[in-house]
Amino acid sequence: MKRIALALVCAAALWPAAANAQFVPVNTAGGTFPGSPNYPTHVIVMIQENRTPDNLFQTMAPFGADIQNFGINSSNAVVPLVSGPLNAPGDLGHAHNDFVVDYNGGLNNGWDIDNAGNGAYNFVQASDVVPYTNAAHTYSFFDETTQTGQSPSFPAHLYLAAASAGYPLSLQRNLPSITGTGCQAALTSGQTTQAIDESNLNQGPFGTVLDSTVPLRASSCANITTVFDLLNSHGKSWKYYRDADDFAYWDIPGIFAQFYFSPYYLTNESIPETNILTDIAAGNLANVSYVIPSKENSDHPGVDTGSGPAWVQSVVNAVGASPQLWYNTTILIVWDDWGGEYDHVKPQPPQGRANDPGQFGYRVPLIAISPYVIPHCISHKRRDYSAIITFIETTQGLGQLGGTLQMDGYNGGPPGLDDCFNWTGAPRPFTSI
């Protein structure tokens, strides 16, 4: 795929010091400074699960984030979003076919059809997400980050590691089995997963190919160049932290053949995910760390216990407690897909690919924490997961990952996440979340 870019206005928001202060937009913004000495030595990417900005960050609305507290149903009636706990039971549909129903031909009002009622029209109560709110308020919040793809965790995790889920077959469903990794299952049982044929994009709107009478299949063991390959080729270290009991499709190295069938799978995966706290305490972080939570800490409806914010808080505050690490580390917190939760921003396809069934879904939250972020920055620039890949490429001096699809840089927009960074400014001391 070519790198494709689509940008909207980017802005920074200043968090008022007093409760009755007015929201004040400012024009300060970071920029790209090749070879900047202040680029981080360490990048931590924490991947949480299945939320949208409207669902998880209603508390950011007073500070200028693009958040809405109501939805529209298929009868074009206004449906107020209902507050509830983070660990509410149930899991909404969020495969590609669910996206097609939610999107409803561009009307963005099919959520009640997909879920047989108003189950998607909800948001998480503020008391359950205090660490998330603190992180977004204090550091930076990217409220127009869209999921690359319109599918659940398996393809979403491919995009988060490779900015691609394969072409022309773009994976659209999770692995049918939760036992074993993608490559292990492919090797032992020939496991495949349903895919979307993107080779003919003139067949109609999103999902037309999916509804073919003969569903396409692709191997559950991918062979795509990833950001980990770039790190290896440039002599940079990386580590992938995960829980042993996680779903198979959260195990990114186990999905890619070049890692599963190599020593990297044993040496670069760290189980359990809490090992990152030990490595932080020892000052022993890799250049790039991906951190996958346990199901209980994941925010994934139906399996989480509401402890995700405390888990993220523990990692962030551990880094902040070490001056050695704080001034040399950037932490990115992203949610892997929309999870079927309501979001009012209608997805936009890549330019020139109006019928593309595999790219650019609903928004997901993205937070960046660093001593070099512009304080209280809210970016309204449209971006996708590949902004994370660009950030790693740029700050680690890796060059560019080939064959990726990307919104970044269109019409001269800043690459990656730099509109909320000032790499030449004085570093800020840590504020706990």
C-alpha positions in Angstrom: 0.0 0.0 0.0 1.1 3.5 -0.5 1.3 6.0 2.3 -1.9 8.0 2.1 -2.4 11.1 4.1 -5.4 12.9 5.4 -5.2 15.8 7.9 -7.6 18.1 9.6 -6.9 21.1 11.7 -4.5 20.5 14.6 -4.7 22.5 17.8 -3.4 22.7 21.3 -5.6 23.2 24.3 -4.6 24.9 27.5 -6.0 23.3 30.6 -7.5 26.1 32.8 -5.9 26.4 36.3 -9.2 27.4 37.9 -12.4 25.4 37.7 -14.3 28.5 36.3 -11.7 29.5 33.8 -12.5 29.6 30.1 -11.1 27.2 27.6 -8.3 29.0 25.7 -7.1 27.7 22.4 -3.4 28.4 21.7 -1.3 28.2 18.6 1.9 26.8 20.0 2.8 23.5 18.5 5.8 21.2 18.4 7.6 20.3 15.2 9.9 17.9 13.5 13.5 18.4 14.4 15.6 15.7 12.7 18.3 14.3 14.9 16.9 16.2 17.9 19.0 15.4 21.0 15.8 15.4 23.0 14.2 12.5 21.2 13.5 9.7 23.7 15.8 6.7 24.2 12.8 4.7 25.2 9.3 4.5 23.8 6.6 2.5 25.6 3.4 1.6 23.7 0.6 0.5 26.0 -2.3 -1.1 24.1 -5.6 -1.2 25.9 -8.9 -2.5 24.4 -12.2 -1.6 22.8 -13.1 2.0 23.6 -13.9 5.3 21.8 -13.4 8.9 22.9 -17.1 9.4 23.3 -17.3 6.3 25.5 -14.2 6.8 27.7 -13.4 10.5 27.7 -16.6 12.5 28.4 -14.5 14.3 31.0 -12.4 15.9 28.2 -15.3 17.8 26.6 -15.0 20.9 28.9 -11.4 21.3 27.8 -12.1 21.4 24.1 -11.9 17.7 23.0 -14.2 16.6 20.3 -16.6 14.6 22.6 -20.4 14.2 22.2 -22.8 13.0 25.0 -25.6 11.8 22.7 -26.0 9.7 19.6 -28.4 9.2 16.7 -30.3 6.0 16.1 -31.6 4.4 12.9 -34.9 6.4 13.3 -32.8 9.6 13.4 -33.8 10.1 17.0 -31.4 11.6 19.6 -30.3 9.0 22.2 -28.5 10.4 25.3 -25.4 8.4 26.2 -25.9 6.7 29.5 -23.3 6.7 32.2 -22.1 3.3 33.6 -19.1 1.5 35.1 -16.0 0.6 33.2 -16.5 -3.1 34.0 -20.1 -3.2 32.8 -21.0 -6.7 31.6 -21.4 -7.7 27.9 -19.3 -7.3 24.8 -20.7 -5.4 21.7 -20.2 -6.7 18.2 -17.1 -5.2 16.6 -16.1 -7.3 13.6 -16.1 -5.8 10.2 -19.8 -6.6 9.5 -20.7 -4.7 12.8 -18.8 -1.7 11.5 -20.9 -1.9 8.3 -24.1 -1.8 10.3 -23.0 0.9 12.6 -21.8 3.1 9.7 -25.1 2.4 7.9 -24.1 3.7 4.5 -22.5 6.9 5.9 -25.4 7.9 8.1 -23.6 6.7 11.2 -26.8 5.7 12.9 -27.0 1.9 12.8 -25.7 1.2 16.3 -29.2 0.2 17.6 -29.7 -2.1 14.6 -26.4 -3.8 15.2 -26.9 -4.3 19.0 -30.8 -4.7 19.0 -31.2 -1.7 21.2 -29.3 1.1 22.8 -26.5 -0.9 24.4 -23.8 1.0 22.4 -25.1 4.4 23.5 -23.2 4.7 26.8 -20.1 6.2 28.4 -17.9 5.3 31.3 -18.5 7.2 34.5 -15.8 9.7 35.4 -14.9 8.1 38.8 -13.8 4.9 37.0 -11.2 6.6 34.7 -9.5 9.2 36.9 -5.9 8.1 35.9 -6.9 8.3 32.2 -8.4 11.7 32.6 -5.4 13.0 34.5 -3.1 11.7 31.8 -5.1 13.3 29.0 -5.5 16.6 30.9 -2.0 16.9 32.1 -0.1 15.7 29.0 -1.6 15.3 25.5 -4.7 13.9 24.0 -5.1 13.1 20.3 -8.9 13.1 19.9 -9.1 12.4 16.2 -7.1 9.2 16.0 -8.9 6.6 13.9 -8.5 2.9 14.0 -6.7 1.7 10.9 -9.2 -0.8 9.7 -12.8 -1.5 10.7 -12.2 -4.8 12.5 -11.4 -6.3 15.9 -8.2 -7.0 17.8 -6.3 -9.4 15.4 -6.0 -7.0 12.4 -5.8 -4.0 14.8 -2.7 -5.4 16.4 -1.2 -6.1 13.0 -1.7 -2.4 12.1 -0.2 -1.3 15.4 3.0 -3.3 14.7 3.2 -3.0 10.9 0.8 -0.3 9.8 -0.6 -2.9 7.5 -2.8 -6.0 7.8 -1.9 -7.5 4.5 -2.8 -6.7 0.9 -4.8 -7.5 -1.1 -6.3 -9.7 1.7 -6.9 -7.4 4.7 -7.8 -9.5 7.7 -11.1 -8.6 9.2 -11.8 -11.1 12.1 -10.1 -12.4 15.2 -8.6 -15.9 15.1 -11.3 -18.5 15.5 -9.4 -20.1 18.3 -8.2 -18.5 21.5 -5.6 -21.3 22.1 -2.1 -21.0 20.8 -0.6 -18.2 18.7 -1.5 -17.4 15.1 1.6 -19.1 13.8 1.4 -22.0 16.2 -2.2 -22.7 15.1 -1.4 -22.2 11.4 1.4 -24.7 11.7 -0.4 -27.3 13.7 -3.9 -27.1 12.2 -3.7 -24.9 9.2 -5.8 -22.3 10.9 -7.0 -19.3 8.8 -9.0 -16.2 9.5 -11.6 -14.4 7.4 -10.3 -11.6 5.2 -11.5 -8.9 2.8 -10.4 -8.7 -0.8 -9.3 -5.2 -1.5 -8.1 -5.9 -5.0 -11.3 -4.5 -6.5 -12.5 -1.4 -4.7 -15.3 -0.6 -7.2 -17.7 -3.2 -5.9 -19.7 -0.9 -3.6 -19.6 0.5 -0.1 -17.8 -0.9 2.9 -18.4 -4.6 3.4 -19.7 -5.6 0.0 -16.9 -8.1 -0.6 -17.3 -9.5 2.9 -20.8 -10.5 2.1 -19.7 -12.7 -0.8 -21.1 -16.2 -0.7 -17.6 -17.6 -0.4 -15.7 -15.8 2.5 -12.1 -15.3 1.8 -9.5 -16.8 4.1 -6.0 -15.9 5.0 -3.3 -17.6 7.1 -3.3 -16.7 10.8 0.5 -16.5 10.5 1.4 -13.2 8.8 4.4 -12.4 6.8 4.5 -8.6 6.9 7.5 -6.3 7.7 7.0 -4.7 11.1 8.5 -2.0 13.2 10.3 -4.7 15.1 12.1 -5.7 11.9 13.2 -2.1 11.5 14.5 -2.0 15.1 16.4 -5.2 14.5 18.0 -3.9 11.3 19.2 -0.7 13.1 20.6 -2.5 16.1 17.8 -1.2 18.4 16.3 -3.2 21.2 12.7 -4.1 21.7 10.5 -6.1 24.1 6.9 -7.3 24.0 5.3 -7.7 27.4 2.1 -9.8 27.7 0.1 -12.0 30.0 0.3 -15.7 29.4 -3.5 -16.0 29.5 -4.2 -13.3 26.9 -6.1 -14.1 23.7 -3.9 -15.5 21.0 -4.6 -12.5 18.7 -3.0 -10.1 21.3 0.3 -11.9 20.9 1.8 -9.8 18.1 5.2 -11.6 17.7 3.4 -14.9 17.7 1.4 -13.7 14.7 4.4 -12.9 12.5 6.4 -15.8 11.0 9.7 -14.0 11.1 9.5 -13.8 14.9 7.7 -17.0 15.8 10.1 -19.2 13.9 13.2 -17.4 15.3 15.0 -16.8 18.7 13.3 -13.4 18.9 10.1 -15.1 20.1 11.8 -16.5 23.2 14.2 -13.6 23.9 12.0 -10.5 23.1 8.7 -11.6 24.6 8.4 -11.1 28.4 5.7 -12.9 30.4 3.9 -11.8 32.4 3.3 -8.2 31.4 4.1 -7.0 35.0 7.7 -7.7 34.2 7.9 -4.2 32.8 7.6 -2.8 36.3 10.6 -4.9 37.3 12.5 -3.6 34.3 11.6 0.0 35.0 12.7 -0.4 38.6 16.1 -1.8 37.3 16.4 1.0 34.7 16.5 -1.8 32.1 14.0 -0.7 29.4 14.4 -1.6 25.7 14.4 1.2 23.1 10.8 0.2 22.3 8.4 -1.7 24.5 4.9 -2.9 23.6 2.8 -3.6 26.7 -0.3 -5.8 26.4 -2.4 -6.0 29.6 -4.1 -9.0 31.1 -7.7 -9.4 30.2 -8.7 -8.1 33.6 -6.7 -4.9 33.1 -7.6 -4.5 29.4 -10.7 -2.3 29.5 -12.2 -4.9 27.2 -16.0 -5.1 27.9 -17.0 -8.5 29.2 -13.6 -9.6 30.5 -12.1 -6.6 32.3 -12.5 -5.9 36.0 -12.3 -2.1 35.8 -8.7 -2.2 36.9 -7.2 -1.0 33.5 -6.7 2.7 34.6 -4.8 1.6 37.7 -2.6 -0.7 35.6 -1.7 2.1 33.2 -1.2 4.4 36.1 1.2 2.0 37.8 3.5 1.9 34.7 3.4 5.6 34.0 4.1 6.6 37.6 6.9 4.0 37.8 8.6 5.7 34.9 8.0 9.1 36.4 9.6 8.1 39.7 12.9 7.5 37.9 14.6 10.7 36.7 16.9 8.5 34.6 13.9 7.2 32.7 11.5 10.0 32.8 13.6 12.5 30.9 14.4 9.8 28.3 11.1 8.1 27.8 7.8 8.7 25.9 4.7 6.6 26.8 1.9 6.2 24.3 -1.4 4.8 25.4 -3.8 3.7 22.7 -6.9 1.6 22.5 -6.9 -1.1 19.8 -10.4 -0.8 18.3 -13.8 0.9 18.9 -15.3 -2.3 20.5 -18.7 -1.5 19.1 -19.0 1.5 21.5 -20.7 4.6 20.1 -18.7 7.4 18.6 -20.2 10.4 16.8 -17.4 11.0 14.3 -18.2 9.4 11.0 -15.2 7.4 9.6 -13.6 8.8 6.4 -12.0 6.5 3.8 -8.6 7.2 2.4 -8.6 9.7 -0.5 -9.4 8.1 -3.8 -10.6 4.9 -2.1 -14.2 5.6 -1.2 -15.2 2.0 -1.3 -12.2 0.6 0.6 -13.6 -2.0 3.0 -10.4 -2.4 5.0 -9.2 1.0 6.2 -10.0 3.8 8.7 -12.7 2.9 11.1 -14.0 4.7 14.2 -12.0 6.8 16.6 -9.9 5.4 19.4 -8.3 7.4 22.3 -4.6 8.1 22.1 -2.5 9.8 24.9 1.2 10.8 24.8 3.1 11.3 28.0 6.6 12.8 27.9 8.7 15.6 29.4 8.6 17.2 26.0 4.8 17.2 25.3 3.2 20.6 25.1 1.2 20.8 28.4 -2.5 20.2 28.1 -2.3 19.7 24.4 -5.4 18.5 22.5 -4.7 17.7 18.9 -7.6 17.7 16.4 -5.5 16.4 13.5 -6.9 13.3 11.9 -4.4 10.5 12.1 -4.4 6.7 12.3 -2.3 4.0 14.0 0.5 4.6 11.7 1.2 7.8 13.5 2.6 5.6 16.3 4.8 3.8 13.8 6.0 7.2 12.4 6.8 8.4 15.9 8.9 5.3 16.6 10.6 5.6 13.2 11.5 9.2 13.7 12.6 9.2 17.3 14.6 6.0 16.9 16.2 6.9 13.6 14.8 3.9 11.7 13.9 5.3 8.3 10.5 4.4 6.9 8.6 1.2 7.1 7.7 0.2 3.5 4.2 -0.6 2.2 2.2 1.1 4.9 -1.0 3.1 4.7 -0.9 6.3 6.5 -2.8 9.6 6.9 0.2 11.5 8.3 1.7 14.4 6.5 -1.1 15.1 4.0 -1.1 18.8 2.8 2.1 19.4 4.8 0.7 18.3 8.2 3.3 17.3 10.8 4.3 13.7 10.9 3.6 11.3 13.7 2.5 13.1 16.9 4.8 16.1 16.7 2.0 18.7 16.9 1.8 18.0 20.6 5.6 17.9 21.2 8.2 20.6 21.5 11.5 18.7 21.3 13.6 21.9 21.7 11.9 23.2 24.8 12.9 22.7 28.4 11.7 19.3 29.7 8.9 19.4 32.2 9.1 17.6 35.5 6.9 14.5 36.0 3.4 15.0 37.3 1.8 11.7 38.5 -1.5 10.6 37.0 
